[in-house]
Amino acid sequence: MTDLHFLTIAQASALIRDKKLSPVELTTAFLDRVKRLDGRLNSHLLLLEDQALTDARKAEAEIAAGNWQGPLHGIPIGLKDIYNTAGIRTTGHSALFKDHVPAEDAFTVTLLKQAGAVITGKLATWEFAIGGSSFDLPWPPARNPWDITLDPSGSSSGSAVAVAAGLCTGGMGSDTGGSIRGPAAWCGIAGHKPTYGLLSRRGILPLSFSLDHAGPMAWTAEDCALMLQVLARHDPLDAASAAVPVPDFTATIGQTLTGLRVGVVRHFFETDLLTDPETIAALETSVMALRDMGAIVGDVTLAPFGHYADIGSLISRSESYAIHQHWLRATPDLYGAYGRHRLMAGAFVAAADYVNAQRQRARLVADLAETMKTVDVLIFPTARCPARPIGEDSMASGFQPFFNRAFNVTGSPALSICNGFSDSGLPLALQIGGRPFEDALVLRVGAALERALHTRSRRPKLGQGAALDPQRG
């Protein structure tokens, strides 16, 4: 059997369902691994050992009695520490909230618990999902398991690191400007930003009302689909939650891609932002794989990537300042420098600029919808390059590493998968986007490419004990 900590959700779930694997055994394997390895990775802000073992024993008893509840029953899941947990601190990785203990679980956390998932820990993030890989916060930033001198990206950094390193089978992330897909790319996992409104954000610390998305992060696209099946529920107490039928997100995984129309947004990575040659080569290999599977692939043109990036940044900075303005005025010293500066930027956005950005956003949404009449999915790289040194993120250096902002602006579903490795052994990534609420198709394409490209058997090489092997996997 594969090491327990490297089982996918699909694999572990099948073993648990057939009573060949105990949820207690699986959970214990993950808890022990966190205690052994996370001293260098910093993916966890809080390990919920006692609660996790209690919940694993409960799941084991239920399954033994013939009450298996579905694919997440007994499966260890970590939460980005912006997801409220009743009676357990939820800090946003900030001194401002270091003693914040919510009275209720986030809606999505409730759904995970109802499905029998075992919540193993609260995971590192950028401060309030915006502050960068900072060293002036109460907890250190998470580090990339492929090379701990490199950044895992953010803001769902801890979730990506924990999944890639085998510290949990899946993690919950959030995505306002790419915060699921960026860390998924640099840590070599799958990360899905669902269609806006498909998942409730109630009980998740907000950053930008009109751009925030909650979503799953796991080793494979199939695992993301299994998580999404539990998480996609209408929440009448979230004004943005969509009351739509929930499909079976795994039903079409494994089906043929023959006749699928795929649009390559080539100008994003060849003209708009210059991109690393290895990243482009991996994309071309993905294109060939799609054609070999029967897909029809051609280039399409959208608005320049800079339009999406500028509009998304202006909207998110305005809305995040609206949320944080009271605390920024009253206790600015409780923020880290990156978080404080980024949130303060919204104070200088004129109301007219914000309104005009939203109007232009509507035009971009309409333009994308017109393009999507000619293709079924879009593809382009998730990141311009492999992971960079820790702390060297887009705001600190002026370098914009990712192509993620477009699908936050439009609200379209978008998945990042690992589609290869650089010569130095670092993960490379492809982004797959689709029409609103066609998340199942996006996940199906991602799962097909993962199988065709054979990227899911390669993991970071982690040493024994607390030390990490400096050699990459």
JOZIHU-V924673 format. One record per backbone hydrogen bond with DSSP energy under -1.0 kcal/mol. NH is the residue of the N-H (numbers start at 1). CO is the residue of the C=O. E is the energy in kcal/mol with one decimal. If there is no record, write none. Layout:
# JOZIHU-V924673
nh=NH co=CO e=E
nh=NH co=CO e=E
This chain:
# JOZIHU-V924673
nh=6 co=3 e=-1.9
nh=7 co=4 e=-1.4
nh=12 co=8 e=-2.9
nh=13 co=9 e=-2.9
nh=14 co=10 e=-1.8
nh=15 co=11 e=-1.9
nh=16 co=12 e=-2.6
nh=17 co=13 e=-2.9
nh=18 co=14 e=-1.9
nh=19 co=16 e=-1.5
nh=20 co=15 e=-3.1
nh=21 co=15 e=-1.0
nh=26 co=22 e=-2.5
nh=27 co=23 e=-2.8
nh=28 co=24 e=-2.6
nh=29 co=25 e=-1.9
nh=30 co=26 e=-1.7
nh=31 co=27 e=-2.7
nh=32 co=28 e=-2.6
nh=33 co=29 e=-1.6
nh=34 co=30 e=-2.5
nh=35 co=31 e=-2.1
nh=36 co=32 e=-1.5
nh=37 co=33 e=-2.5
nh=38 co=34 e=-2.4
nh=40 co=37 e=-1.6
nh=42 co=38 e=-2.6
nh=45 co=122 e=-2.8
nh=46 co=122 e=-1.7
nh=48 co=120 e=-2.5
nh=49 co=47 e=-1.2
nh=52 co=48 e=-2.6
nh=53 co=49 e=-2.4
nh=54 co=50 e=-2.2
nh=55 co=51 e=-2.7
nh=56 co=52 e=-2.4
nh=57 co=53 e=-2.3
nh=58 co=54 e=-2.0
nh=59 co=55 e=-2.4
nh=60 co=56 e=-2.5
nh=61 co=57 e=-2.3
nh=62 co=58 e=-2.3
nh=63 co=59 e=-2.5
nh=64 co=60 e=-2.4
nh=65 co=61 e=-1.5
nh=66 co=63 e=-1.8
nh=67 co=62 e=-2.8
nh=73 co=70 e=-2.1
nh=74 co=116 e=-2.8
nh=75 co=72 e=-2.1
nh=77 co=118 e=-2.9
nh=78 co=170 e=-2.3
nh=79 co=121 e=-2.6
nh=80 co=172 e=-1.3
nh=81 co=123 e=-2.5
nh=82 co=80 e=-2.0
nh=83 co=80 e=-2.2
nh=84 co=203 e=-2.8
nh=87 co=102 e=-2.8
nh=88 co=85 e=-2.1
nh=90 co=100 e=-2.5
nh=92 co=81 e=-2.5
nh=94 co=91 e=-1.2
nh=98 co=95 e=-1.1
nh=100 co=97 e=-2.0
nh=106 co=84 e=-2.3
nh=107 co=202 e=-1.9
nh=110 co=106 e=-2.3
nh=111 co=107 e=-1.9
nh=112 co=108 e=-2.1
nh=113 co=109 e=-2.4
nh=114 co=110 e=-2.5
nh=115 co=111 e=-1.5
nh=116 co=113 e=-1.7
nh=117 co=112 e=-2.4
nh=118 co=75 e=-2.6
nh=120 co=77 e=-2.2
nh=122 co=46 e=-2.5
nh=123 co=79 e=-3.8
nh=124 co=43 e=-3.0
nh=128 co=92 e=-2.7
nh=129 co=126 e=-3.1
nh=130 co=127 e=-2.1
nh=131 co=127 e=-1.7
nh=134 co=132 e=-1.6
nh=143 co=41 e=-2.5
nh=144 co=150 e=-1.9
nh=147 co=144 e=-1.0
nh=150 co=147 e=-2.4
nh=151 co=388 e=-3.5
nh=156 co=179 e=-1.7
nh=157 co=155 e=-1.5
nh=158 co=124 e=-1.9
nh=160 co=156 e=-1.8
nh=161 co=157 e=-2.6
nh=162 co=158 e=-2.7
nh=163 co=159 e=-2.0
nh=164 co=160 e=-2.5
nh=165 co=161 e=-2.5
nh=166 co=163 e=-1.1
nh=167 co=162 e=-3.5
nh=169 co=76 e=-1.4
nh=170 co=76 e=-1.0
nh=171 co=217 e=-3.0
nh=172 co=78 e=-2.1
nh=173 co=215 e=-2.9
nh=175 co=213 e=-2.9
nh=182 co=178 e=-3.4
nh=184 co=180 e=-1.6
nh=185 co=181 e=-2.2
nh=186 co=182 e=-2.3
nh=187 co=183 e=-1.8
nh=189 co=184 e=-2.2
nh=190 co=218 e=-2.9
nh=191 co=416 e=-1.9
nh=192 co=216 e=-2.4
nh=193 co=414 e=-3.2
nh=196 co=411 e=-2.4
nh=198 co=195 e=-2.4
nh=204 co=201 e=-2.1
nh=205 co=82 e=-2.8
nh=211 co=208 e=-1.4
nh=212 co=208 e=-2.5
nh=215 co=173 e=-2.1
nh=217 co=171 e=-2.2
nh=218 co=190 e=-2.4
nh=224 co=220 e=-1.8
nh=225 co=221 e=-2.1
nh=226 co=222 e=-2.1
nh=227 co=223 e=-2.2
nh=228 co=224 e=-2.7
nh=229 co=225 e=-1.8
nh=231 co=227 e=-1.8
nh=232 co=228 e=-2.4
nh=233 co=231 e=-1.5
nh=238 co=235 e=-2.0
nh=241 co=238 e=-2.0
nh=242 co=197 e=-2.9
nh=244 co=242 e=-1.4
nh=251 co=248 e=-1.1
nh=255 co=252 e=-2.3
nh=259 co=294 e=-2.7
nh=260 co=257 e=-2.4
nh=262 co=296 e=-3.0
nh=263 co=377 e=-2.8
nh=264 co=298 e=-2.7
nh=265 co=379 e=-2.0
nh=266 co=264 e=-1.9
nh=270 co=266 e=-1.7
nh=271 co=267 e=-1.6
nh=272 co=267 e=-3.4
nh=273 co=268 e=-1.8
nh=276 co=384 e=-2.8
nh=280 co=276 e=-1.8
nh=281 co=277 e=-2.6
nh=282 co=278 e=-2.1
nh=283 co=279 e=-1.8
nh=284 co=280 e=-2.4
nh=285 co=281 e=-2.0
nh=286 co=282 e=-1.9
nh=287 co=283 e=-2.4
nh=288 co=284 e=-2.2
nh=289 co=285 e=-2.1
nh=290 co=286 e=-2.4
nh=291 co=287 e=-2.4
nh=292 co=288 e=-2.5
nh=293 co=289 e=-1.4
nh=294 co=291 e=-1.7
nh=295 co=290 e=-2.5
nh=296 co=260 e=-3.4
nh=298 co=262 e=-2.3
nh=300 co=264 e=-2.2
nh=307 co=304 e=-1.6
nh=309 co=305 e=-2.4
nh=310 co=306 e=-2.6
nh=311 co=307 e=-2.2
nh=312 co=308 e=-2.7
nh=313 co=309 e=-2.3
nh=314 co=310 e=-2.3
nh=315 co=311 e=-2.3
nh=316 co=312 e=-2.5
nh=317 co=313 e=-2.5
nh=318 co=314 e=-1.9
nh=319 co=315 e=-2.5
nh=320 co=316 e=-2.5
nh=321 co=317 e=-1.9
nh=322 co=318 e=-1.7
nh=323 co=319 e=-1.3
nh=324 co=320 e=-2.0
nh=325 co=321 e=-1.9
nh=328 co=324 e=-2.7
nh=329 co=325 e=-1.8
nh=330 co=326 e=-2.3
nh=331 co=327 e=-3.0
nh=334 co=331 e=-1.8
nh=335 co=332 e=-1.6
nh=340 co=336 e=-2.7
nh=341 co=337 e=-2.5
nh=342 co=338 e=-2.5
nh=343 co=339 e=-2.4
nh=344 co=340 e=-2.3
nh=345 co=341 e=-1.1
nh=346 co=343 e=-1.2
nh=347 co=344 e=-2.0
nh=348 co=345 e=-1.5
nh=349 co=346 e=-1.3
nh=354 co=350 e=-2.1
nh=355 co=351 e=-2.5
nh=356 co=352 e=-2.5
nh=357 co=353 e=-2.1
nh=358 co=354 e=-2.0
nh=359 co=355 e=-2.0
nh=360 co=356 e=-2.6
nh=361 co=357 e=-2.3
nh=362 co=358 e=-1.8
nh=363 co=359 e=-1.4
nh=364 co=360 e=-2.1
nh=365 co=361 e=-2.4
nh=366 co=362 e=-2.1
nh=367 co=363 e=-2.6
nh=368 co=364 e=-2.5
nh=369 co=365 e=-2.2
nh=370 co=366 e=-1.9
nh=371 co=367 e=-2.0
nh=372 co=368 e=-2.5
nh=373 co=370 e=-1.3
nh=374 co=371 e=-2.0
nh=376 co=261 e=-2.7
nh=377 co=261 e=-1.7
nh=378 co=433 e=-2.4
nh=379 co=263 e=-2.5
nh=380 co=431 e=-1.5
nh=382 co=429 e=-1.2
nh=384 co=401 e=-3.8
nh=390 co=149 e=-2.3
nh=392 co=389 e=-2.1
nh=393 co=391 e=-1.4
nh=397 co=393 e=-2.2
nh=398 co=394 e=-1.7
nh=403 co=382 e=-2.6
nh=407 co=404 e=-1.1
nh=409 co=405 e=-2.1
nh=410 co=406 e=-1.8
nh=414 co=193 e=-2.4
nh=415 co=432 e=-2.6
nh=416 co=191 e=-2.6
nh=417 co=430 e=-2.3
nh=419 co=428 e=-1.5
nh=422 co=426 e=-3.0
nh=425 co=422 e=-2.0
nh=428 co=420 e=-2.6
nh=430 co=417 e=-2.4
nh=431 co=380 e=-3.1
nh=432 co=415 e=-2.7
nh=433 co=378 e=-2.5
nh=434 co=413 e=-1.8
nh=438 co=435 e=-2.2
nh=442 co=438 e=-1.7
nh=443 co=439 e=-2.6
nh=444 co=440 e=-2.1
nh=445 co=441 e=-2.4
nh=446 co=442 e=-2.2
nh=447 co=443 e=-2.5
nh=448 co=444 e=-2.0
nh=449 co=445 e=-2.3
nh=450 co=446 e=-2.4
nh=451 co=447 e=-1.8
nh=452 co=448 e=-2.3
nh=453 co=449 e=-2.8
